[in-house]
Amino acid sequence: MPSQPSSPVTEPTTDNTASSPAPTVLAVVASTAGKKPPTRRKQLTELRHEDKRTAILRTSAQLFAANGYESTSLDMIADQLGMHKATLYHYVDNKESILYQCLVKSFGDLDTVMTRMEDRSIPVLERLRLFVRSLALAQNNDFGRCLVLVGSRPLELTGNEIRQFQRRLDTTVRALITEGIADGSIKPCHPGLFSALLFGALNWVPHWYRDSGKLGVEEVANQFMDMITQGIATPQR
């Protein structure tokens, strides 16, 4: 029996306390508010720079997933991109920074999703389904898939940002389950165990999912939610 997979994106935590959110693409954008707007030429230069950075991250993510993090060197990434290693250092600092930026890229719309999770005009089970679908899509793009396959160990040296990111996701699921129990839409259960069950199931998908398969990622997420919320036993008469 395979061991329980872990993921730097969705590894459940054992700490019930909430924490401040990890840096996201939206947070980085927000931090530049109030500054003088860049010129058109500067905008185009920055866009080309970001396009190159994204290409580097995507290629790195694919190599990490195919060869393993430890077996992939910056030289291999530069060779795959057809650039000199010195040029690579204009866009990234090291492998750890590449992996962390892949984490940010994998779930760049995190703030938008979290805002939806707080909208109580949407039934809690519908919000939970939206969360599961968004997370499944994030984990099965190039960036998210490499993170699940590589695991969280390489990022443990970058500080506690990764733990904050994990805790934010875990706390969100627990809060939704607790809310559902309170309003009667979810029967009493242990929110922490449900979170572990959910993330364990989602963490395994990148190991077997292929784009060429019969089911898309969203359909996989929807069927997971159907089985979780409805069960698989035939109702007894």
C-alpha positions as CSV (number, residue, x, y, z in Angstrom):
1,M,0.0,0.0,0.0
2,P,1.5,3.4,-1.0
3,S,2.4,5.8,1.7
4,Q,0.3,8.9,2.2
5,P,1.5,11.6,-0.3
6,S,2.3,15.0,0.9
7,S,2.3,18.3,-0.9
8,P,3.8,21.7,-0.3
9,V,0.5,23.1,-1.7
10,T,-2.0,21.1,0.4
11,E,-0.3,19.2,3.1
12,P,-2.8,19.4,6.1
13,T,-1.5,20.8,9.3
14,T,-2.1,19.7,12.9
15,D,-2.3,23.3,14.2
16,N,-5.9,24.6,14.4
17,T,-4.8,28.2,14.6
18,A,-5.1,30.5,11.6
19,S,-2.1,32.4,10.3
20,S,-1.4,35.3,8.0
21,P,-1.5,34.5,4.3
22,A,1.6,33.5,2.3
23,P,2.8,35.9,-0.4
24,T,0.8,35.6,-3.6
25,V,1.0,37.2,-7.0
26,L,-1.9,39.4,-6.0
27,A,-0.1,40.5,-2.8
28,V,2.9,41.4,-4.8
29,V,0.8,43.5,-7.2
30,A,-1.0,45.2,-4.3
31,S,2.3,46.2,-2.7
32,T,3.1,48.4,-5.8
33,A,0.0,50.4,-5.4
34,G,0.5,54.2,-5.3
35,K,3.7,54.2,-7.3
36,K,4.1,56.2,-10.5
37,P,2.7,54.2,-13.5
38,P,5.5,52.8,-15.7
39,T,6.0,54.1,-19.2
40,R,4.7,52.1,-22.2
41,R,8.3,51.1,-23.1
42,K,9.0,50.0,-19.5
43,Q,5.8,48.0,-19.5
44,L,6.7,46.2,-22.6
45,T,10.2,45.5,-21.2
46,E,8.8,44.2,-17.9
47,L,6.3,42.1,-19.9
48,R,9.0,40.4,-21.9
49,H,11.0,39.9,-18.7
50,E,8.0,38.3,-17.1
51,D,7.3,36.1,-20.1
52,K,10.9,34.9,-20.0
53,R,10.6,34.2,-16.2
54,T,7.4,32.3,-16.8
55,A,9.1,30.2,-19.5
56,I,12.0,29.5,-17.1
57,L,9.6,28.4,-14.3
58,R,7.5,26.2,-16.6
59,T,10.5,24.5,-18.0
60,S,12.0,24.0,-14.5
61,A,8.7,22.6,-13.2
62,Q,8.6,20.1,-16.1
63,L,12.1,19.0,-15.4
64,F,11.6,18.7,-11.7
65,A,8.5,16.6,-12.3
66,A,10.3,14.3,-14.8
67,N,13.7,14.0,-13.3
68,G,13.3,14.8,-9.6
69,Y,14.3,18.0,-7.9
70,E,17.7,16.9,-6.7
71,S,18.6,15.4,-10.1
72,T,17.7,18.7,-11.9
73,S,20.5,21.3,-12.0
74,L,20.4,24.9,-13.1
75,D,22.7,23.9,-16.0
76,M,20.1,21.4,-17.2
77,I,17.4,24.1,-17.0
78,A,19.6,26.5,-18.9
79,D,20.4,23.9,-21.6
80,Q,16.7,23.0,-22.0
81,L,15.9,26.7,-22.6
82,G,18.9,27.2,-24.9
83,M,20.4,30.0,-22.7
84,H,23.6,30.5,-20.8
85,K,23.5,29.8,-17.1
86,A,24.6,33.4,-16.4
87,T,21.5,34.6,-18.2
88,L,19.4,32.4,-16.0
89,Y,20.6,34.2,-12.9
90,H,19.0,37.4,-14.2
91,Y,15.6,35.9,-13.6
92,V,16.1,33.4,-10.7
93,D,18.4,33.2,-7.7
94,N,18.6,29.4,-7.2
95,K,16.6,26.2,-7.4
96,E,14.8,26.9,-4.1
97,S,13.5,30.2,-5.4
98,I,12.3,28.6,-8.6
99,L,10.3,26.0,-6.6
100,Y,8.8,28.7,-4.4
101,Q,7.8,30.8,-7.4
102,C,6.2,27.7,-8.9
103,L,4.2,27.4,-5.7
104,V,3.0,31.0,-6.2
105,K,2.3,30.4,-9.9
106,S,0.3,27.2,-9.2
107,F,-2.3,29.0,-7.2
108,G,-2.0,32.6,-8.2
109,D,-5.7,33.3,-7.8
110,L,-5.7,32.2,-4.2
111,D,-7.0,35.5,-2.8
112,T,-9.9,35.4,-5.2
113,V,-10.9,31.9,-4.2
114,M,-10.6,32.7,-0.5
115,T,-12.9,35.7,-0.9
116,R,-15.5,33.4,-2.4
117,M,-15.1,31.0,0.5
118,E,-16.3,33.8,2.8
119,D,-19.4,34.6,0.8
120,R,-22.2,33.1,3.0
121,S,-24.8,33.8,0.3
122,I,-23.3,30.7,-1.5
123,P,-24.3,27.4,0.2
124,V,-21.3,25.9,2.1
125,L,-21.2,22.7,0.1
126,E,-21.2,24.7,-3.1
127,R,-18.3,26.8,-1.8
128,L,-16.4,23.6,-0.8
129,R,-16.9,22.2,-4.3
130,L,-15.5,25.4,-5.8
131,F,-12.5,25.2,-3.5
132,V,-11.9,21.5,-4.4
133,R,-12.2,22.3,-8.1
134,S,-9.8,25.3,-7.9
135,L,-7.3,23.3,-5.9
136,A,-7.4,20.4,-8.3
137,L,-6.8,22.7,-11.3
138,A,-3.9,24.4,-9.4
139,Q,-2.3,21.0,-8.5
140,N,-2.5,19.6,-12.0
141,N,-1.0,22.4,-14.0
142,D,2.8,22.3,-14.7
143,F,3.6,24.3,-11.6
144,G,1.4,22.5,-9.1
145,R,2.1,19.0,-10.4
146,C,5.9,19.4,-9.9
147,L,5.3,20.6,-6.4
148,V,3.2,17.6,-5.5
149,L,5.7,15.2,-7.0
150,V,8.8,16.9,-5.5
151,G,7.3,17.3,-2.0
152,S,7.8,20.1,0.6
153,R,11.3,19.2,1.9
154,P,13.3,21.5,-0.5
155,L,11.1,24.5,0.6
156,E,11.6,23.9,4.3
157,L,14.8,25.9,4.2
158,T,13.0,29.0,2.8
159,G,11.3,29.9,6.1
160,N,7.8,29.5,7.3
161,E,6.0,30.9,4.2
162,I,5.2,27.4,3.0
163,R,3.7,26.4,6.3
164,Q,1.6,29.5,6.4
165,F,0.4,28.7,2.9
166,Q,-0.5,25.1,3.9
167,R,-2.2,26.3,7.1
168,R,-4.3,28.8,5.2
169,L,-5.7,26.1,2.9
170,D,-6.2,23.7,5.8
171,T,-7.9,26.4,8.0
172,T,-10.3,27.3,5.1
173,V,-11.5,23.7,4.7
174,R,-11.9,23.3,8.5
175,A,-13.9,26.5,8.7
176,L,-16.2,25.4,5.8
177,I,-16.9,22.1,7.5
178,T,-17.5,23.7,10.9
179,E,-19.9,26.2,9.2
180,G,-21.8,23.4,7.5
181,I,-22.1,21.4,10.7
182,A,-23.6,24.5,12.4
183,D,-26.2,25.2,9.7
184,G,-27.1,21.5,9.4
185,S,-25.9,21.1,5.8
186,I,-23.1,18.8,6.9
187,K,-23.5,16.0,9.5
188,P,-21.3,16.1,12.5
189,C,-17.7,15.0,11.8
190,H,-14.1,15.9,12.7
191,P,-13.1,18.9,10.6
192,G,-9.4,18.1,10.9
193,L,-9.9,14.5,9.7
194,F,-12.1,15.7,6.8
195,S,-9.3,18.1,5.8
196,A,-6.7,15.3,5.9
197,L,-9.0,13.0,3.8
198,L,-9.7,15.7,1.2
199,F,-6.1,16.8,0.8
200,G,-4.8,13.2,0.8
201,A,-7.1,12.4,-2.1
202,L,-6.2,15.5,-4.1
203,N,-2.5,15.1,-3.5
204,W,-2.6,11.7,-5.2
205,V,-4.2,12.9,-8.4
206,P,-1.0,14.4,-10.0
207,H,0.6,11.0,-9.7
208,W,-1.9,9.3,-12.0
209,Y,-3.8,12.0,-13.9
210,R,-3.0,12.5,-17.6
211,D,-4.5,15.1,-19.9
212,S,-5.1,12.4,-22.5
213,G,-7.5,10.5,-20.1
214,K,-11.3,10.3,-20.3
215,L,-11.9,12.7,-17.5
216,G,-10.8,16.3,-17.2
217,V,-9.5,17.7,-13.9
218,E,-12.7,19.5,-13.1
219,E,-14.7,16.3,-13.6
220,V,-12.3,14.4,-11.3
221,A,-12.8,17.1,-8.7
222,N,-16.6,16.9,-9.1
223,Q,-16.8,13.2,-8.8
224,F,-14.6,13.3,-5.7
225,M,-17.0,15.7,-4.2
226,D,-20.0,13.6,-5.1
227,M,-18.5,10.6,-3.5
228,I,-17.4,12.5,-0.4
229,T,-20.7,14.3,0.1
230,Q,-23.1,11.5,-1.0
231,G,-21.1,8.4,0.0
232,I,-20.9,5.3,-2.1
233,A,-23.4,3.0,-0.3
234,T,-26.8,2.5,-1.7
235,P,-29.4,4.0,0.6
236,Q,-31.1,1.3,2.7
237,R,-34.9,1.1,2.4
